[in-house]
Amino acid sequence: MSAEADWVSRFADEVIAEAERRAPGKTIVCASGLSPSGPVHLGNLREVMTPHLVADEIRRRGHDVVHILSWDDYDRFRKVPAGVDSSWSEHIGKPLTSVPAPPGSPYANWAEHFKAPMVAAMAEMGIEVRAISQTEQYTSGAYREQILFAMRERARIDAVLARYRTKEKAAPAGQGKPGKQGPVDEADAAAAAVAAEGSGAAGEDDGTAAAGYFPYKPYCSVCERDMTTVTGYDDETTELSYTCVCGHSETVRLSEHNRGKLVWKVDWPMRWAYEGVVFEPSGVDHHSSGSSWVVGGQIVREVFGGEQPIGPMYAFVGISGMAKMSSSKGAVPTAADALEIMEAPLLRWLYARRKPNQSFKVAFDQEIQRMYDEWDTLGRKVAEGVAQPGDVAAYTRASSTAAGPLPVTPRPLPYRTLASIVDITTGDPAQTLRILRDLDPADPITSLDEARPRLDRAARWITTQVPAEQRTRVRDEPDTELLASLGERDRESLRLLRDGLDEHWSLEGLTTLVYGVPKIQAGLSPDAKPTPELKVAQREFFALLYTLLVGRDTGPRLPTLLLAAGAPRVRTLLGS
């Protein structure tokens, strides 16, 4: 990543300039919106991370900025998700805050149940927001003047929407959306389906009814659902009449009525003007012709006299290895799921280092080990002053906020090493500490706390993401039949390894030893550069060791495996 690729700084520059043009000296407003209609997944996290990073950069520069997070908890309950009793279908059409939480939940309602894990994840990631509940805003009457104004101006709103209705009918379903994806695997397809659906707001009806166009949708005072149709409205008295599919009909005074909301394509631009939002990103589902972002930009200018925020359309976030997840049972993983297996700075980095319009994957499979290696390598380069400026910027934003650094692991040992140790020891604390001490005898770890929280994340990954058949189990007894069948060369290689264990008993030493045995047998010095022939000999030697130690031809890195098994056991299994 070059300095030019530091997308956060570029957006911060644009937002500061735009805010100065719009409202000099006022607090700069960056915004996100989330619907707690279900799990807030890692695609939704981009909706929050993008303005968080930009707002945080603006704050680092000394400007007054706020990141508002609108919880769209007054949206309608659209469908009963898999795994929830079908009786919940009676709540379809109610506000999310009026729907009971899923069975067994400690939370007051459906919205609070799905908000809670995201709120906790944001706190762990250092994301500070001013949360706004749309239920509270609407039911308190905060938007009363805006609602009455929208109803007075409904003809102008309808005219804007009418420009797109014919276009929408002409376009085949699913076309017209930018950011087309290439081929995706099963895990990505599941993630894409959830991400594309979003909250459902993008596809919500725009308020057209037989009696005319009305941008306000009341929730029925009897059944609480929005299966209502406005049948009349008087601008002078603000009397609004509606009927509901439940059979109820009534007339209310909109100047006093607090049980309804503006339709989404009017609600969003109204809020832009109300909050003075300067920066807000949005997902691909809001960018097709006639969608809420496109139409909203015109409504906010032509009707509410405000301006559309600047902000990018963000791309898809894929999942690597999601299908193997045990915790989410096939659902798209959330930030809370990711934070169980990785530290907050690493998760932040995945979003910080990619421009919003670039897709990327969050790894839940073996790829997480390579991801951590890349993160650790970058950390060393930053510490040594040899990293590229853009990489330094992404690393800094991942590991700290304007408020200060995020918590770190005191001794950040390689994730793959920690995962291997937990795998081999099945998490036994005493055995784990013994191996950690032996990794670097010159500077031994004396407490497991020095390796936490990374150790705990690696342990969680092993227990939840690695199938039982892939777990490592060191043999209890030597494979005498295999040992007896070995030729002289293989026996010599095992003897060289056994004889060198005590002298090389550290992670670095054992690495030198296992790679060095085939070199010695080939008449080469231990520091000789590998040749194609030598690499073949090393692979054959490694496969023999794995077979004798764990009963298959692959496994965790051999130096770690040897440390975990302990020298006496290794000697026994290798035929001493």
C-alpha positions in Angstrom: 0.0 0.0 0.0 1.5 3.3 -1.1 0.9 6.7 0.6 -1.6 7.4 -2.3 -3.5 4.4 -1.2 -4.2 5.8 2.2 -7.9 6.1 1.5 -8.8 7.2 5.1 -6.7 10.4 4.9 -8.1 11.2 1.5 -11.7 11.0 2.7 -10.8 12.9 5.9 -9.4 15.7 3.7 -12.7 15.7 1.6 -15.0 15.6 4.6 -13.2 18.4 6.4 -13.3 20.6 3.3 -17.0 19.7 2.7 -18.0 20.4 6.3 -16.2 23.8 6.2 -18.2 24.7 3.0 -21.5 23.5 4.5 -21.3 24.7 8.1 -18.1 26.4 9.1 -17.1 25.8 12.8 -19.8 23.2 13.4 -19.3 19.7 14.6 -18.6 17.4 11.6 -21.1 14.6 11.4 -20.2 11.1 10.1 -23.0 8.5 10.1 -23.8 4.8 9.9 -27.1 3.0 10.0 -27.7 -0.6 11.1 -30.9 -2.7 11.2 -31.0 -5.1 14.2 -33.4 -7.3 12.2 -30.9 -10.2 12.6 -27.3 -10.9 13.4 -25.2 -7.8 12.5 -22.7 -9.6 10.2 -19.2 -8.8 9.0 -20.5 -7.1 5.9 -22.5 -4.7 8.1 -19.4 -4.0 10.1 -18.0 -2.2 7.0 -21.0 0.2 7.4 -19.6 1.2 10.8 -15.8 0.8 10.3 -15.6 3.1 7.2 -17.0 6.2 8.9 -15.3 5.2 12.2 -11.9 5.3 10.6 -12.6 8.6 8.8 -14.1 10.2 11.9 -11.2 9.0 14.0 -8.7 10.5 11.5 -10.6 13.8 11.6 -10.5 13.6 15.4 -6.7 12.9 15.4 -6.3 16.2 13.5 -8.0 18.1 16.3 -11.4 18.7 14.7 -14.7 18.4 16.5 -16.4 15.3 15.0 -19.2 12.9 15.9 -19.9 9.5 14.5 -23.7 8.8 14.8 -25.0 5.3 14.6 -28.7 5.1 13.7 -30.2 1.9 14.9 -33.1 1.2 12.5 -35.0 -0.5 15.2 -38.3 1.0 14.2 -38.2 -0.9 10.9 -40.8 -3.6 10.3 -40.1 -7.3 11.3 -39.9 -8.8 7.8 -39.6 -12.6 8.2 -39.0 -15.3 10.7 -35.4 -16.5 10.3 -34.4 -20.2 10.3 -34.1 -21.7 13.7 -36.8 -19.5 15.3 -40.3 -20.9 16.0 -42.7 -20.3 13.1 -45.2 -18.8 15.6 -43.1 -15.6 15.4 -44.8 -15.0 12.0 -47.6 -13.4 13.9 -45.2 -10.5 14.6 -44.4 -9.8 10.9 -45.1 -6.1 10.2 -44.5 -4.9 13.8 -41.6 -2.6 14.7 -38.5 -4.6 15.7 -38.7 -3.2 19.2 -42.2 -4.6 19.5 -41.2 -8.2 18.6 -40.3 -10.6 21.4 -36.7 -11.6 21.5 -35.8 -15.1 20.2 -36.5 -17.9 22.7 -34.2 -18.0 25.7 -32.8 -14.5 25.1 -32.3 -12.2 28.2 -33.2 -9.1 26.1 -36.4 -7.1 26.1 -37.1 -7.4 22.4 -35.9 -8.6 19.0 -33.9 -5.4 18.3 -32.1 -5.3 21.6 -31.2 -9.0 21.3 -29.3 -8.4 18.0 -27.9 -5.0 19.0 -26.2 -6.3 22.1 -23.4 -8.4 20.5 -22.5 -5.6 18.1 -22.4 -3.0 20.9 -20.0 -5.2 22.8 -17.9 -5.8 19.7 -17.7 -2.1 18.9 -16.5 -1.4 22.5 -13.8 -4.1 22.1 -12.7 -2.6 18.8 -12.5 1.0 20.1 -15.4 2.2 18.0 -17.0 5.2 19.7 -20.5 6.3 18.4 -23.4 8.3 19.5 -26.2 5.8 19.2 -29.6 6.9 18.0 -32.7 4.6 18.4 -35.2 5.3 15.6 -37.9 3.9 17.8 -37.1 6.5 20.4 -36.9 9.3 17.8 -40.3 8.5 16.2 -42.3 7.6 19.3 -41.0 10.7 21.1 -42.2 13.0 18.3 -38.6 14.2 17.5 -39.4 14.1 13.8 -42.9 15.6 14.0 -42.2 18.7 12.0 -40.3 16.7 9.4 -43.2 14.3 9.1 -45.8 17.0 8.7 -43.6 18.8 6.2 -43.1 15.6 4.1 -46.9 15.1 4.1 -47.5 18.7 2.9 -44.8 18.2 0.2 -46.0 14.7 -0.8 -46.7 15.7 -4.4 -43.2 16.9 -4.9 -41.8 13.7 -3.3 -44.1 11.6 -5.5 -42.8 13.5 -8.6 -39.2 12.6 -7.8 -40.1 9.0 -7.2 -42.1 8.9 -10.4 -39.0 9.6 -12.4 -37.7 6.1 -11.5 -40.8 3.9 -11.3 -40.9 3.3 -15.0 -37.1 2.6 -15.1 -37.5 0.1 -12.3 -40.2 -1.8 -14.2 -38.1 -1.8 -17.4 -35.0 -3.3 -15.7 -34.8 -7.1 -15.1 -34.7 -8.0 -11.4 -31.2 -7.9 -9.9 -29.7 -5.8 -12.7 -28.3 -2.4 -12.5 -26.3 -3.0 -9.3 -22.7 -2.0 -9.5 -19.9 -4.0 -7.9 -20.5 -7.3 -9.7 -18.8 -10.2 -8.1 -16.8 -13.0 -9.7 -17.4 -16.7 -9.0 -18.0 -17.4 -5.3 -17.8 -20.5 -3.2 -20.6 -21.9 -1.1 -19.6 -19.9 2.0 -19.3 -16.7 0.0 -22.6 -17.4 -1.7 -24.4 -17.6 1.7 -22.7 -14.4 2.9 -23.6 -12.6 -0.4 -27.2 -13.7 -0.1 -27.5 -12.2 3.4 -25.5 -9.1 2.5 -27.5 -8.4 -0.6 -30.8 -8.7 1.3 -29.6 -6.1 3.8 -32.4 -4.9 6.2 -34.9 -5.0 3.4 -35.2 -1.2 3.5 -33.7 -0.9 0.0 -36.7 -2.7 -1.4 -39.4 -1.2 0.8 -42.5 0.2 -0.9 -42.3 4.0 -1.4 -45.7 5.0 -0.1 -47.9 4.7 -3.2 -51.5 3.9 -2.4 -54.9 3.8 -4.3 -56.0 7.0 -2.6 -52.8 8.8 -3.6 -49.2 9.1 -2.5 -48.4 9.3 1.2 -44.8 9.1 2.5 -46.0 8.2 6.1 -46.9 4.6 7.1 -48.8 4.2 10.4 -48.4 1.2 12.7 -51.9 -0.1 13.5 -53.0 0.9 17.0 -54.7 -2.5 17.5 -52.4 -5.2 16.0 -49.2 -3.0 15.9 -48.4 -4.0 12.4 -47.7 -1.8 9.4 -50.2 -3.7 7.2 -52.0 -0.4 6.9 -53.2 1.7 4.0 -53.6 5.5 4.3 -57.0 6.4 2.9 -57.0 10.1 3.4 -55.1 13.1 4.9 -56.1 16.7 5.6 -53.2 19.2 5.6 -55.0 21.8 7.7 -56.2 19.5 10.5 -53.4 16.9 10.0 -56.1 14.2 10.3 -54.9 11.0 8.8 -57.3 8.1 8.1 -56.1 4.5 7.6 -57.3 0.9 7.4 -55.5 -2.2 8.5 -55.7 -5.8 7.2 -56.7 -6.8 10.7 -60.0 -5.0 10.1 -59.3 -1.9 12.2 -59.7 1.6 10.8 -59.3 4.9 12.4 -58.5 8.6 12.0 -55.7 10.1 13.9 -54.2 13.6 14.2 -50.7 13.4 12.8 -49.6 16.4 14.8 -50.1 14.2 17.9 -49.6 10.6 16.4 -46.3 8.9 17.3 -46.9 5.3 16.0 -45.6 5.3 12.5 -42.7 6.3 10.3 -41.7 7.8 7.0 -41.1 5.3 4.2 -37.4 4.5 3.8 -36.8 6.5 0.6 -38.1 9.6 2.5 -36.9 8.7 6.0 -33.2 8.5 5.0 -32.9 11.9 3.3 -35.0 13.5 6.0 -32.4 12.3 8.5 -29.5 13.6 6.4 -31.0 17.0 6.7 -32.1 16.7 10.3 -28.6 15.5 11.5 -26.5 17.5 9.1 -24.7 14.4 7.9 -21.5 15.2 5.9 -20.1 11.6 5.4 -22.0 8.3 5.2 -21.1 5.2 3.2 -23.7 2.8 1.8 -24.0 -0.7 0.6 -24.5 -1.9 -3.0 -28.2 -2.6 -2.3 -28.8 1.1 -2.0 -27.2 2.1 -5.4 -29.4 0.6 -8.2 -31.4 2.9 -10.3 -34.3 4.3 -8.3 -32.9 3.0 -5.0 -32.8 4.9 -1.7 -29.4 6.5 -2.2 -30.1 7.7 -5.7 -33.6 9.0 -5.0 -32.6 10.2 -1.6 -30.0 12.6 -3.0 -32.7 14.3 -5.0 -35.3 14.4 -2.2 -32.9 15.9 0.3 -32.1 18.7 -2.0 -35.5 19.3 -3.7 -37.7 18.7 -0.7 -35.8 19.1 2.6 -33.4 21.8 1.4 -30.4 19.8 2.6 -27.4 18.1 1.0 -26.6 14.4 0.4 -23.6 13.2 2.4 -20.4 12.4 0.5 -19.3 8.8 1.0 -18.4 5.7 -1.0 -20.4 2.6 -1.9 -18.7 -0.2 -0.1 -18.0 -3.7 -1.5 -18.8 -7.2 -0.4 -17.0 -8.8 2.6 -16.5 -12.5 2.1 -15.8 -15.3 4.5 -13.2 -17.9 4.2 -14.1 -21.1 5.9 -17.5 -20.0 7.2 -19.2 -23.4 6.3 -17.1 -25.1 9.0 -18.3 -22.7 11.8 -20.0 -24.4 14.7 -21.1 -21.3 16.5 -23.3 -19.7 13.8 -24.8 -22.9 12.3 -24.3 -21.7 8.8 -25.3 -18.0 9.4 -23.0 -15.3 8.3 -20.5 -14.6 11.1 -20.7 -11.4 13.2 -18.0 -9.2 14.5 -18.5 -11.0 17.9 -17.8 -14.3 16.2 -14.6 -12.9 14.6 -13.4 -11.4 17.9 -13.6 -14.9 19.5 -10.8 -16.1 17.2 -8.8 -12.9 16.5 -7.7 -9.8 18.4 -9.4 -6.5 17.7 -6.5 -4.8 16.0 -6.2 -7.5 13.4 -10.0 -7.3 12.6 -9.7 -3.5 12.4 -6.7 -3.9 10.0 -8.7 -6.0 7.6 -11.1 -3.1 7.0 -8.5 -0.3 7.3 -6.1 -1.6 4.7 -8.6 -2.0 1.9 -10.4 0.8 0.1 -14.2 0.6 0.7 -14.9 -0.4 -2.9 -12.5 -3.4 -2.6 -13.8 -6.8 -1.6 -11.9 -8.9 0.9 -12.3 -12.0 3.0 -12.3 -12.6 6.7 -10.6 -15.9 7.4 -12.2 -18.5 9.8 -10.2 -21.4 8.4 -6.4 -22.2 8.2 -6.0 -18.9 6.3 -6.2 -17.0 9.6 -2.7 -18.3 10.4 -1.2 -16.6 7.2 -3.3 -13.5 8.0 -1.7 -13.3 11.4 1.8 -13.9 10.0 1.2 -11.0 7.6 0.1 -8.8 10.5 3.1 -9.7 12.7 5.5 -9.1 9.8 4.0 -5.6 9.2 4.3 -4.9 13.0 8.0 -5.6 12.8 8.5 -3.5 9.7 6.7 -0.6 11.4 8.9 -1.0 14.5 12.0 -1.0 12.4 10.9 2.0 10.3 11.0 0.1 7.0 7.3 -0.1 6.2 5.6 1.8 3.4 3.8 5.0 4.5 0.3 3.7 3.6 1.0 0.4 5.4 2.1 2.4 8.5 -1.1 4.4 8.4 -3.3 1.3 8.2 -1.3 -0.4 11.0 -1.6 2.7 13.2 -5.4 3.0 12.6 -5.8 -0.8 13.3 -3.8 -0.8 16.6 -5.0 2.6 18.0 -7.6 5.3 17.9 -7.5 9.0 18.7 -8.2 8.0 22.3 -5.1 5.8 22.5 -3.7 2.3 21.8 -5.9 -0.8 21.9 -4.9 -3.6 24.3 -2.2 -5.9 23.0 -0.7 -9.3 23.8 2.5 -8.7 25.8 4.4 -11.5 24.0 2.7 -11.8 20.6 3.9 -15.3 19.6 3.0 -16.6 16.2 -0.7 -17.5 16.0 0.1 -20.8 14.2 2.5 -21.8 17.0 0.0 -21.1 19.7 -2.8 -22.9 17.8 -0.5 -25.9 17.4 0.4 -26.0 21.1 -3.3 -25.8 22.1 -4.1 -28.5 19.6 -1.5 -30.9 20.8 -2.0 -30.3 24.5 -5.8 -30.0 24.2 -5.4 -26.8 26.1 -3.8 -28.2 29.3 -2.4 -25.1 31.1 0.6 -26.8 32.6 1.7 -28.5 29.4 1.0 -25.3 27.4 3.2 -23.2 29.8 6.0 -25.9 29.6 6.1 -25.6 25.8 5.9 -21.8 25.8 8.9 -21.7 28.2 10.9 -24.0 25.9 10.2 -21.9 22.8 12.9 -19.4 23.8 15.0 -20.7 26.7 17.1 -17.5 26.7 14.0 -15.4 27.4 11.3 -17.8 28.7 7.6 -17.0 29.1 6.8 -17.4 32.8 3.0 -17.0 32.7 0.3 -17.7 30.3 -0.9 -14.2 30.7 2.1 -13.0 28.7 0.6 -14.8 25.7 -3.0 -13.6 26.2 -5.3 -12.7 24.7 -3.8 -14.1 21.5 -3.4 -17.5 23.2 -7.1 -17.6 24.1 -8.1 -16.6 20.5 -6.0 -19.4 19.1 -7.5 -21.9 21.5 -11.0 -20.8 20.6 -10.1 -21.2 16.9 -8.9 -24.7 17.4 -11.9 -25.8 19.4 -14.6 -24.2 17.2 -13.2 -24.1 13.7 -10.9 -27.1 13.3 -12.8 -30.4 12.7 -12.1 -33.2 15.1 -10.6 -35.4 12.3 -8.0 -32.6 11.7 -7.0 -32.3 15.3 -3.5 -33.5 16.3 -3.0 -36.5 18.7 0.5 -37.6 19.5 0.9 -41.4 19.5 1.1 -43.1 22.9 3.2 -46.0 21.6 5.8 -46.3 18.9 4.9 -47.7 15.5 7.2 -50.8 15.9 6.1 -52.3 12.6 7.0 -49.1 10.6 10.3 -48.7 12.6 11.3 -52.3 11.9 10.7 -51.8 8.1 12.9 -48.7 7.7 16.1 -48.8 5.6 19.5 -47.8 6.8 19.2 -44.2 5.5 15.9 -43.5 7.4 17.3 -45.0 10.6 20.3 -42.8 10.3 18.1 -39.7 9.9 16.1 -40.6 13.0 19.3 -41.2 15.0 20.7 -37.8 13.9 17.5 -36.1 15.1 17.4 -37.9 18.4 21.1 -37.2 19.1 20.6 -33.4 18.4 17.5 -32.9 20.5 19.1 -31.7 23.8 21.5 -29.3 22.0 18.8 -27.8 19.9 15.9 -27.7 22.4 14.2 -24.4 21.4 11.9 -23.4 18.6 14.8 -21.9 16.6 17.2 -24.7 17.4 14.7 -27.5 16.5 13.9 -25.7 13.2 17.6 -25.7 12.3 17.8 -29.4 13.4 14.9 -30.8 11.4 15.9 -28.9 8.2 19.5 -29.8 8.8 19.3 -33.6 9.1 18.7 -34.1 5.3 21.5 -31.6 4.6 24.0 -33.6 6.7 23.0 -36.8 5.0 23.6 -35.2 1.7 27.1 -34.2 2.8 26.1 -30.5 3.0 26.7 -27.9 5.7 23.7 -27.1 8.0 23.5 -23.6 6.4 23.6 -24.8 2.8 21.0 -23.3 0.4 18.2 -25.8 -0.5 18.3 -27.5 -3.9 15.4 -29.2 -5.6 16.8 -32.6 -4.6 17.3 -31.4 -1.0 13.7 -30.2 -0.8 12.5 -33.6 -1.9 14.6 -35.3 0.8 13.4 -32.8 3.5 9.7 -33.5 2.5 10.3 -37.2 2.7 12.0 -36.9 6.1 9.2 -34.7 7.5 6.5 -37.1 6.3 8.3 -39.9 8.1 8.5 -37.9 11.3 4.8 -37.0 11.2 3.8 -40.6 10.6 5.9 -41.8 13.6 4.7 -39.0 15.9 1.0 -38.5 14.9 0.1 -41.3 12.6 -0.4 -39.2 9.4 1.9 -37.6 6.9 1.1 -33.9 7.8 0.5 -32.0 11.0 1.6 -28.8 12.9 5.0 -27.4 12.3 7.5 -30.0 13.4 9.6 -27.9 15.8 6.4 -27.0 17.7 5.3 -30.6 17.6 8.6 -31.8 19.0 8.5 -29.3 21.8 5.0 -30.3 22.7 5.7 -34.0 22.8 8.8 -33.5 24.9 12.2 -35.0 24.3 11.7 -38.3 26.2 8.5 -39.1 24.3 10.0 -38.1 20.9 13.0 -40.4 21.5 10.6 -43.3 22.3 8.4 -42.7 19.3 11.4 -42.4 17.0 12.8 -45.7 18.1 15.5 -45.0 20.6 
